Amino acid sequence: MVAQRTREVEISGIRKMFESAPPDSINLGLGEPDFDPPAAVVEAFCRAVRGGQNHYGPSAGLPALRDRIAERYVDREPGTGRENVIVTGSGSEGLMATALALYDPGDEVLVPNPGFVLYGPHARLAGAVPVPYSLSASDGYLPDLAELERLVTPRTSTIVVNSPSNPTGAVFPKSVVDRIVAFADRHELTIVSDEVYEPIVYDGPATSFWGRSDRAIVVNSFSKMLATTGWRIGYLLAPRPLAVEIFKMHYHIMACPSTPAQAAVLVGLESDAATKRMVREFRARRDLVARLLAKVPGVSLVRPGGAFYAFPRFSWERSSQDVAGALLGRGVITTPGDAFGSLGASHLRLSFAASRRNLRRGISILAEYAREVEGAGA
């Protein structure tokens, strides 16, 4: 017999689509940069391994790395220090440790719909109840504060936010961040802010929730900024009283993060030049994808302001699973929009962490499929 909690969660639709793809498919489904880490970071990793940094380290992370992370946030909160920082085994582990530390059975947790696939399952695994709030294309995939007010009950403990967003690419303006903070403070809610795409923005900087509330927790990762997804290394920042409690969960999940990976990303924080080069290419691809999708019949797009995803909506009377499956049969991997929640229906997530050639080829196949569907009147 297995525990009941295993019956309450599923493998994400992202993984299912990726693992069922035929060989040589055009991959517009994968959520990771198609770049190598900066050479200095790779060399630092090798140097750490060769130099004997292969053993357990401090559970909260190497002090030098924690100090360096804290320095990056001092401009947002002058009192930020090492005690606010926990180095985690990826942003996902940071989110899980936070959920286990914050959510009691029966708590209600406001989660975005559509939103990243882990937020709801993490709540359920902790015995809490995920309560979706709407992100609609007509509002630019920004939260509706009036709806949030309607969703709050005496059992609501937390709101989870994600900007820049996976899957929509929306970036919250500062005014929206301010209103969410005021809303959370008014109802004494904790804010869990997933900011792993923070450096990948195209039309202006992202506004962090750090330093705006004494109940805000920020989860981030080196996976996207340094193209080190396979290294599984991230971090979180929390007010000191909350950091103490999250640390307990983090310890019991993984004891300590990878020592050589920490040594390497510490070097990566010395310069953001490689990240800026990557973002310039992603911006060019974003613009290319927007131009190509504008020519696809029956498809509309809210131009993404960050991350590396387009979340086009289609007008056909077909499910997102059906459309993604049809494209998979033609050799293009996409992610069905409803993998991210009910409001992802009639959407696909397209990753532009792919070459410009593959983006053109993949969207050309989508356009051919769209013309066939439109011609059939479906």
C-alpha positions as CSV (number, residue, x, y, z in Angstrom):
1,M,0.0,0.0,0.0
2,V,1.1,3.5,-0.7
3,A,0.3,6.7,1.2
4,Q,-2.8,8.6,0.3
5,R,-0.7,11.7,-0.6
6,T,0.8,9.9,-3.6
7,R,-2.7,9.5,-5.0
8,E,-3.3,13.2,-4.8
9,V,-0.5,14.3,-7.2
10,E,0.5,13.4,-10.7
11,I,3.6,13.7,-12.8
12,S,3.4,17.0,-14.6
13,G,2.1,17.3,-18.1
14,I,5.4,18.8,-19.1
15,R,7.3,15.6,-18.3
16,K,4.7,13.4,-19.9
17,M,4.9,15.2,-23.2
18,F,8.7,15.3,-23.1
19,E,9.2,11.6,-22.3
20,S,6.7,10.4,-25.0
21,A,8.3,12.5,-27.8
22,P,9.6,10.6,-30.9
23,P,13.4,10.9,-31.6
24,D,14.6,14.0,-33.4
25,S,11.5,16.1,-32.4
26,I,11.7,19.9,-32.4
27,N,11.7,20.6,-28.8
28,L,9.7,23.7,-27.9
29,G,8.6,22.2,-24.6
30,L,11.7,22.2,-22.5
31,G,12.0,24.8,-19.7
32,E,15.7,25.4,-19.6
33,P,18.2,27.6,-21.4
34,D,19.8,26.1,-24.4
35,F,23.2,27.6,-23.4
36,D,26.1,26.2,-21.5
37,P,27.1,27.7,-18.2
38,P,29.8,30.4,-18.4
39,A,33.2,29.0,-18.9
40,A,34.5,30.4,-15.6
41,V,31.6,28.7,-13.8
42,V,32.4,25.3,-15.4
43,E,36.1,25.7,-14.6
44,A,35.2,26.6,-11.0
45,F,33.1,23.5,-10.7
46,C,36.0,21.3,-12.0
47,R,38.5,23.1,-9.8
48,A,36.3,22.5,-6.7
49,V,36.0,18.8,-7.5
50,R,39.7,18.4,-8.2
51,G,40.5,20.4,-5.1
52,G,38.7,18.1,-2.8
53,Q,35.4,20.0,-2.3
54,N,33.4,16.8,-2.5
55,H,32.1,16.4,1.0
56,Y,29.2,17.6,3.1
57,G,29.0,21.3,3.7
58,P,26.9,23.4,6.0
59,S,23.2,22.6,5.7
60,A,22.3,26.2,5.0
61,G,25.0,26.6,2.4
62,L,28.6,27.9,2.2
63,P,28.9,31.1,4.2
64,A,30.7,32.9,1.4
65,L,27.8,32.1,-1.0
66,R,25.1,33.1,1.5
67,D,26.9,36.4,2.1
68,R,27.2,37.0,-1.6
69,I,23.5,36.3,-2.2
70,A,22.6,38.6,0.7
71,E,24.6,41.4,-0.9
72,R,22.5,41.1,-4.1
73,Y,19.4,42.0,-2.1
74,V,20.7,44.7,0.2
75,D,19.5,47.4,-2.1
76,R,15.9,46.1,-1.6
77,E,16.2,45.5,2.1
78,P,19.3,47.1,3.8
79,G,19.2,44.6,6.7
80,T,19.5,41.6,4.5
81,G,22.3,39.2,5.8
82,R,23.5,35.7,5.8
83,E,20.8,34.7,8.3
84,N,18.1,35.4,5.7
85,V,19.6,33.1,3.1
86,I,19.3,29.3,2.7
87,V,21.1,27.7,-0.3
88,T,18.8,25.0,-1.6
89,G,18.9,22.0,-3.9
90,S,17.1,23.9,-6.7
91,G,14.3,26.4,-6.6
92,S,11.9,23.4,-6.5
93,E,13.4,22.2,-3.2
94,G,13.2,25.7,-1.9
95,L,9.4,25.8,-2.7
96,M,8.9,22.4,-1.1
97,A,10.8,23.2,2.1
98,T,8.8,26.5,2.3
99,A,5.5,24.7,1.8
100,L,6.3,22.1,4.5
101,A,7.3,24.9,6.9
102,L,4.3,27.1,6.3
103,Y,1.2,25.1,5.5
104,D,-0.9,23.3,8.1
105,P,-3.5,20.7,7.2
106,G,-6.7,22.5,6.2
107,D,-4.9,25.8,5.4
108,E,-6.0,27.4,2.1
109,V,-3.2,28.6,-0.2
110,L,-3.9,31.0,-3.1
111,V,-2.1,29.7,-6.2
112,P,-2.0,31.1,-9.7
113,N,-4.1,29.6,-12.5
114,P,-2.4,29.1,-14.9
115,G,0.7,28.7,-12.9
116,F,3.8,26.5,-12.4
117,V,2.9,22.9,-11.9
118,L,4.4,22.5,-8.4
119,Y,2.4,25.0,-6.4
120,G,-0.8,23.1,-6.0
121,P,0.8,19.7,-5.4
122,H,3.1,21.1,-2.8
123,A,0.1,22.5,-0.9
124,R,-1.7,19.1,-1.1
125,L,1.4,17.2,0.0
126,A,1.4,19.4,3.1
127,G,-2.3,18.7,3.7
128,A,-3.3,22.2,2.6
129,V,-5.9,23.2,0.0
130,P,-4.8,25.0,-3.1
131,V,-7.2,27.7,-4.1
132,P,-6.6,28.9,-7.7
133,Y,-6.8,32.6,-8.6
134,S,-7.3,33.7,-12.2
135,L,-4.7,35.0,-14.5
136,S,-6.5,35.9,-17.7
137,A,-5.2,37.0,-21.1
138,S,-7.5,40.0,-21.1
139,D,-5.8,41.3,-18.0
140,G,-2.3,40.5,-19.3
141,Y,-2.1,37.5,-17.0
142,L,-2.0,39.8,-14.0
143,P,-3.9,39.0,-10.8
144,D,-7.3,40.4,-10.3
145,L,-7.2,42.0,-6.8
146,A,-11.0,42.1,-6.5
147,E,-11.1,38.3,-7.1
148,L,-8.3,37.8,-4.5
149,E,-10.5,39.6,-2.0
150,R,-13.4,37.3,-2.8
151,L,-11.3,34.2,-2.4
152,V,-9.9,35.0,1.1
153,T,-11.4,33.0,4.0
154,P,-10.4,32.7,7.6
155,R,-8.4,29.6,6.6
156,T,-6.3,31.4,4.0
157,S,-2.7,31.5,5.1
158,T,-0.5,32.2,2.0
159,I,-0.5,33.6,-1.5
160,V,2.0,32.2,-4.0
161,V,3.1,34.5,-6.8
162,N,5.4,34.1,-9.8
163,S,6.8,37.0,-11.8
164,P,8.3,36.6,-14.4
165,S,5.7,33.9,-14.9
166,N,6.0,30.3,-16.1
167,P,4.0,29.6,-18.3
168,T,2.7,33.1,-19.3
169,G,5.8,35.2,-19.4
170,A,3.9,38.0,-17.6
171,V,6.0,40.4,-15.4
172,F,4.2,42.2,-12.6
173,P,4.5,46.0,-12.7
174,K,5.6,47.6,-9.4
175,S,2.1,48.9,-8.9
176,V,0.7,45.3,-8.9
177,V,3.4,44.1,-6.5
178,D,2.5,47.0,-4.2
179,R,-1.2,46.1,-4.3
180,I,-0.5,42.4,-3.6
181,V,1.7,43.3,-0.6
182,A,-1.1,45.6,0.7
183,F,-3.6,42.8,0.2
184,A,-1.4,40.2,2.0
185,D,-0.7,42.6,4.9
186,R,-4.4,43.4,5.2
187,H,-5.3,39.7,5.6
188,E,-2.1,38.7,7.4
189,L,-1.0,36.4,4.7
190,T,2.5,35.1,3.9
191,I,3.7,35.8,0.4
192,V,5.8,33.0,-1.3
193,S,7.3,34.7,-4.4
194,D,8.9,32.4,-7.0
195,E,11.4,34.7,-8.8
196,V,13.6,32.2,-10.6
197,Y,13.2,34.1,-13.9
198,E,14.0,37.4,-12.4
199,P,17.0,38.2,-14.6
200,I,15.3,37.2,-17.8
201,V,13.2,40.2,-18.7
202,Y,12.8,42.3,-21.9
203,D,10.9,45.5,-21.3
204,G,12.2,46.6,-17.9
205,P,13.3,45.1,-14.6
206,A,11.2,42.7,-12.6
207,T,10.1,44.0,-9.1
208,S,11.1,41.6,-6.3
209,F,8.8,41.1,-3.3
210,W,11.9,41.0,-1.0
211,G,12.0,43.8,1.5
212,R,8.3,44.8,0.9
213,S,6.8,42.8,3.7
214,D,8.0,41.0,6.9
215,R,6.0,38.0,5.7
216,A,7.5,37.7,2.2
217,I,9.7,34.7,1.2
218,V,11.6,34.8,-2.1
219,V,12.6,31.6,-3.9
220,N,15.2,31.9,-6.6
221,S,17.6,29.6,-8.5
222,F,20.9,29.6,-10.4
223,S,19.3,27.2,-13.0
224,K,18.2,30.0,-15.4
225,M,20.6,32.8,-14.7
226,L,23.6,30.6,-15.1
227,A,22.2,27.9,-17.3
228,T,22.9,25.2,-14.7
229,T,19.5,23.4,-14.6
230,G,21.1,20.0,-14.2
231,W,23.2,21.1,-11.2
232,R,20.1,21.6,-9.0
233,I,21.2,24.5,-7.0
234,G,19.1,27.5,-5.8
235,Y,18.4,29.6,-2.8
236,L,15.7,31.4,-0.8
237,L,15.4,34.4,1.3
238,A,13.1,34.7,4.3
239,P,12.7,36.9,7.4
240,R,14.9,35.5,10.1
241,P,12.1,33.9,12.2
242,L,10.7,32.1,9.1
243,A,14.2,31.2,7.8
244,V,14.8,29.2,11.1
245,E,11.6,27.2,10.5
246,I,12.2,26.6,6.7
247,F,15.8,25.5,7.5
248,K,14.5,22.6,9.5
249,M,12.5,21.3,6.6
250,H,15.4,21.9,4.2
251,Y,17.7,19.9,6.4
252,H,15.3,17.0,6.6
253,I,14.8,17.0,2.8
254,M,18.5,17.0,1.7
255,A,20.9,17.6,4.6
256,C,23.0,20.1,2.5
257,P,23.3,21.4,-1.0
258,S,26.1,20.3,-3.4
259,T,29.4,21.6,-2.3
260,P,31.2,21.9,-5.7
261,A,28.1,23.4,-7.3
262,Q,28.0,26.1,-4.7
263,A,31.7,26.9,-5.2
264,A,31.0,27.2,-8.9
265,V,27.9,29.5,-8.8
266,L,29.7,31.7,-6.3
267,V,32.2,32.5,-9.2
268,G,29.2,33.0,-11.5
269,L,27.9,35.8,-9.3
270,E,31.1,37.8,-9.9
271,S,29.8,38.9,-13.3
272,D,26.4,39.0,-15.0
273,A,27.8,39.5,-18.5
274,A,27.0,35.9,-19.7
275,T,23.4,36.3,-18.3
276,K,23.0,39.5,-20.2
277,R,24.2,37.9,-23.5
278,M,21.7,35.1,-23.0
279,V,18.9,37.5,-22.3
280,R,19.7,39.5,-25.5
281,E,19.3,36.3,-27.5
282,F,16.1,35.4,-25.7
283,R,14.7,38.9,-26.5
284,A,15.5,38.4,-30.2
285,R,13.7,35.0,-30.1
286,R,10.8,36.5,-28.2
287,D,10.3,39.0,-30.9
288,L,10.7,36.3,-33.6
289,V,8.1,34.1,-32.0
290,A,5.6,37.0,-31.6
291,R,6.0,37.8,-35.3
292,L,5.6,34.2,-36.4
293,L,2.6,33.5,-34.2
294,A,0.8,36.6,-35.4
295,K,0.6,35.0,-38.8
296,V,-0.9,31.7,-37.5
297,P,-4.7,31.5,-38.1
298,G,-6.8,31.1,-35.0
299,V,-4.0,31.9,-32.6
300,S,-3.5,35.0,-30.4
301,L,-0.6,35.9,-28.0
302,V,-0.1,38.2,-25.1
303,R,3.5,39.3,-25.7
304,P,5.6,37.8,-22.9
305,G,7.7,40.4,-20.9
306,G,10.0,37.8,-19.2
307,A,11.0,34.2,-18.9
308,F,11.4,32.3,-22.2
309,Y,7.8,31.1,-22.8
310,A,5.0,32.1,-25.2
311,F,1.5,31.1,-24.1
312,P,-0.6,31.4,-27.2
313,R,-4.3,30.8,-27.1
314,F,-6.0,29.0,-30.0
315,S,-9.7,29.4,-31.0
316,W,-10.4,25.8,-32.2
317,E,-12.9,23.5,-30.4
318,R,-10.1,21.1,-29.4
319,S,-8.4,20.5,-26.1
320,S,-4.9,21.6,-25.4
321,Q,-4.0,17.9,-25.0
322,D,-5.4,17.2,-28.4
323,V,-3.5,20.0,-30.1
324,A,-0.2,19.2,-28.3
325,G,-0.6,15.6,-29.2
326,A,-1.3,16.3,-32.8
327,L,1.8,18.5,-33.0
328,L,3.8,15.8,-31.2
329,G,2.8,13.4,-33.9
330,R,4.2,15.9,-36.4
331,G,7.5,16.1,-34.6
332,V,7.1,19.2,-32.4
333,I,7.1,19.1,-28.6
334,T,4.9,21.7,-26.9
335,T,3.3,21.7,-23.5
336,P,-0.5,21.6,-23.2
337,G,-1.7,24.7,-21.5
338,D,-4.0,22.9,-19.1
339,A,-0.9,21.3,-17.5
340,F,-0.7,24.6,-15.7
341,G,-4.3,24.8,-14.5
342,S,-7.9,24.9,-15.9
343,L,-7.4,28.4,-17.3
344,G,-4.6,27.0,-19.5
345,A,-7.2,25.3,-21.6
346,S,-7.1,26.4,-25.2
347,H,-3.4,27.4,-24.8
348,L,0.0,25.9,-25.6
349,R,3.2,26.7,-23.9
350,L,6.0,27.2,-26.3
351,S,9.6,27.5,-25.0
352,F,11.8,29.8,-27.0
353,A,14.9,28.3,-25.3
354,A,15.5,26.7,-28.8
355,S,17.4,27.8,-31.8
356,R,15.9,30.4,-34.2
357,R,15.9,27.7,-36.9
358,N,13.9,25.3,-34.7
359,L,11.5,28.1,-33.7
360,R,10.8,28.8,-37.3
361,R,10.4,25.1,-38.2
362,G,8.2,24.4,-35.2
363,I,5.9,27.3,-35.6
364,S,5.7,26.6,-39.4
365,I,4.4,23.1,-38.5
366,L,1.9,24.7,-36.0
367,A,0.8,27.1,-38.8
368,E,0.3,24.2,-41.2
369,Y,-1.8,22.3,-38.6
370,A,-3.8,25.5,-37.9
371,R,-4.6,26.0,-41.5
372,E,-5.9,22.4,-41.7
373,V,-8.0,22.8,-38.6
374,E,-9.4,26.1,-39.8
375,G,-10.1,24.6,-43.2
376,A,-12.0,21.7,-41.6
377,G,-14.1,24.2,-39.6
378,A,-13.1,22.6,-36.3
